[in-house]
Amino acid sequence: MQERLLPKEIVSELDGVMNDKLVEFAAKRYITDVLYTVKSGKEATVYCCRAHPSVGCELVAAKIYRPGKFRGYKSMDTYREGRIVFDQREARAMKNKTRRGRDFQETAWTGVEFSMLQRLFKVGADVPEPILHTPASPPFVPAAAVLMEFVGDEDGPAPMLRNVELPSEDARDLFDLVLDNVELWLASNIIHGDLSAYNILCWEDSLVVIDFPQAVDPRQNPKAFDLLLRDIGNVCTYWEKYGVRESAFEITHELWQRWQFGHL
């Protein structure tokens, strides 16, 4: 894993932060055991955990975001554009890029994912059920986290779409399912912003979409149309190998017009 390239003392500190958050979840009776690490990326590490009986499901995913000093931030400006910050002190600190501002920014980034999942799950979108969001509060709580329904089982996570060969007879229906979700998100004023075969999971003859921290509100973000076009373009390009050939621009333009006139 990439994090093993870091100096040993940094890896040890990062592992300690992750462990502390998992211990916190166990103490609050959200989880009883950590079964395995699902993935460890630049922004977060995801663990498959056995849920406490009170949670109401067998397995949960604990997505623990790396504290800022460990993270490989990609540019977030495109996604943050138009987001409203009501606290003027927070807005000023974020604009000036102070340490406090970076902390506010990180908390907002992780909070968006939980909020988007809540809204989308409520309207019936194919996303994991969100359970809990714990924001970071440096230096005492250095890592933010989201608990959500786990997609997979004790033997392993649901595979990413990019690693699955879809049955040819199901390809068109699954393509339509993804676009139905994109339309449902847009009707809820949400654009994923980074949709691809890497964050669409295949499970039990259906698809589940994950990774929403960069999601945007088309009413506020001036680049919303471009982000929607990129999402739909990624979907169209991927499904071409199954003989599904559609114009990403035409689909995006039609959806956008319907959204603008309140017809979704």
VENCORGI-V272460 format. One record per pair of residues at least 6 apart in sequence whose C-alpha atoms are under 7 Angstrom apart, sorted by sequence separation. I is the first residue (numbers start at 1). J is the second residue. D is the distance in Angstrom with one decimal. If there is no record, write none. Layout:
i: {I I}
j: {J J}
d: {D D}
This chain:
i: {25 26 39 40 51 85 121 136 151 152 185 201 202 218 258 4 39 51 93 94 136 151 200 201 3 38 50 51 93 94 121 136 200 201 37 38 50 51 135 200 236 37 38 49 50 94 117 134 135 199 200 236 36 37 48 49 90 94 134 199 36 48 49 118 133 134 199 236 34 35 48 49 117 133 34 35 47 48 90 132 133 34 35 46 47 132 233 33 34 46 47 114 131 132 232 33 46 130 131 31 32 45 46 130 31 32 44 45 114 129 130 229 31 32 44 45 128 129 192 229 232 30 31 44 128 193 30 43 44 128 192 193 29 43 192 193 229 191 192 228 30 190 191 190 191 190 191 43 107 189 190 42 43 107 189 42 114 110 193 162 193 196 161 162 195 107 160 161 191 194 160 193 196 160 161 195 196 160 161 160 161 159 160 158 159 158 158 18 126 125 125 120 171 172 187 168 67 67 66 187 65 64 65 64 65 64 126 127 63 64 126 127 62 63 126 127 62 63 62 61 62 60 61 60 61 60 61 59 60 59 116 113 113 112 48 110 109 38 17 79 79 79 83 82 82 81}
j: {31 32 45 46 57 91 127 142 157 158 191 207 208 224 264 11 46 58 100 101 143 158 207 208 11 46 58 59 101 102 129 144 208 209 46 47 59 60 144 209 245 47 48 59 60 104 127 144 145 209 210 246 47 48 59 60 101 105 145 210 48 60 61 130 145 146 211 248 47 48 61 62 130 146 48 49 61 62 104 146 147 49 50 61 62 147 248 49 50 62 63 130 147 148 248 50 63 147 148 49 50 63 64 148 50 51 63 64 133 148 149 248 51 52 64 65 148 149 212 249 252 51 52 65 149 214 52 65 66 150 214 215 52 66 215 216 252 215 216 252 55 215 216 216 217 217 218 71 135 217 218 71 72 136 218 72 146 144 227 197 228 231 197 198 231 144 197 198 228 231 198 231 234 199 200 234 235 200 201 201 202 201 202 201 202 202 203 64 181 181 184 185 242 244 259 242 142 143 143 264 143 143 144 144 145 145 207 208 145 146 208 209 145 146 209 210 146 147 147 147 148 147 148 148 149 149 150 149 150 150 212 212 213 213 150 213 213 157 143 214 215 216 220 220 221 221}
d: {5.9 5.6 5.8 6.4 6.5 5.8 6.1 5.4 6.2 4.4 6.3 5.5 6.5 5.0 5.8 6.9 5.4 5.3 6.2 3.9 4.9 5.7 6.4 5.0 6.8 5.3 6.0 5.1 4.2 6.2 6.1 4.3 5.7 6.1 6.1 5.2 4.7 5.8 4.5 4.5 6.9 4.4 6.3 5.7 6.4 7.0 6.8 5.6 6.5 5.9 6.4 6.3 5.9 6.2 6.9 5.3 6.4 6.5 5.3 5.4 5.5 6.1 6.1 6.0 5.8 6.5 6.4 6.2 6.9 5.6 4.9 6.9 6.0 4.5 6.1 5.4 5.6 6.6 6.5 5.7 6.4 4.3 6.8 6.4 5.1 5.0 5.0 5.6 6.3 5.5 6.5 6.5 5.3 6.9 5.7 5.2 4.4 6.4 5.0 6.2 5.7 5.8 6.3 4.3 5.6 5.9 6.4 5.4 6.3 5.6 6.3 6.7 4.3 5.5 5.4 6.4 6.2 5.0 6.1 6.4 6.9 5.9 4.8 4.1 5.2 6.2 5.1 5.8 5.2 7.0 6.9 5.3 5.8 5.6 4.4 6.8 5.6 5.5 6.7 6.8 6.3 6.5 5.3 5.8 6.4 5.0 6.9 5.5 5.6 5.4 6.6 5.6 6.5 5.9 6.0 5.1 6.7 6.8 5.2 4.9 6.6 6.9 5.0 6.1 4.9 6.9 6.6 6.5 6.2 6.2 5.7 6.3 5.7 6.5 5.5 7.0 6.4 5.8 5.5 4.5 5.9 5.6 6.2 5.9 5.7 5.9 5.7 6.8 7.0 6.0 6.9 6.8 6.5 6.6 6.6 6.5 5.7 5.1 6.1 5.4 5.9 6.7 5.5 6.1 5.8 4.3 6.9 5.3 5.5 6.6 5.0 5.2 7.0 5.2 6.3 6.3 6.0 6.3 4.7 5.7 6.7 6.6 5.3 5.6 5.9 4.7 4.7 6.7 4.4 5.5 6.7 4.8 4.1 5.4 6.9 5.9 5.8 6.7 6.9 5.7 6.9 6.1 6.6 4.7 4.7 5.5}
